[in-house]
Amino acid sequence: MTIFTTGDGGHTWTRSQPVPALPEEGAFAASNSSLATGRGRQIFFGTGGRGAARVHRSADGGKTWTVTSTPVRSDNSSAGIFSLAFSDARHGIAVGGDYAKDKETTGNIAVTADGGKTWTAPANSPGGFRSAVTFVRALKIWLATGTSGSDLSIDHGKTWKRFDNGSYNALAVSGRAIFAVGAKGAIARFQP
């Protein structure tokens, strides 16, 4: 993995010590949310590919990294973590699965309650591959979306309820306004 960091708002960039990648491991950029920032100088990013669905975590702004395996599936080059988000310093969710098998619910989510040190699979998962996840602070809910539908959770990802079958790739939140975008210019607004 190649990592660049900045300490001056993006005017100059420094290459960090590379994060060791496993064979066939990479990062997916489809939803523009495979990288997340936490409190202070925390940075997280998820990976995928055959044999690796891991979360890379830095507590010092990208200078050093630790890597944790997740239960997200990594049985194909089209599988892995596609999106990460945190609601607070402890609670985070990683979603993905296999975009080539978007209706399969196996291995499409991992949750953390310890700031990303460990990741587990909840008993209930979203209804298929999910390319984006976000926490809506104003509503205290989690939303996940993908090409086979969208789900919500009110308990930090332990349980999920499908609310839409549309095909979307990314989410954006501003206060109580939540938007999803998809193929062929599809735009949807979530109405709580």
Helices and strands as residue ranges (DSSP letters): E 4-5, E 14-15, E 35-37, E 43-46, E 54-58, E 66-69, E 79-86, E 92-98, G 99-101, E 109-112, E 132-136, E 141-146, E 149-153, E 161-164, E 170-174, E 177-181, G 183-185, E 187-190
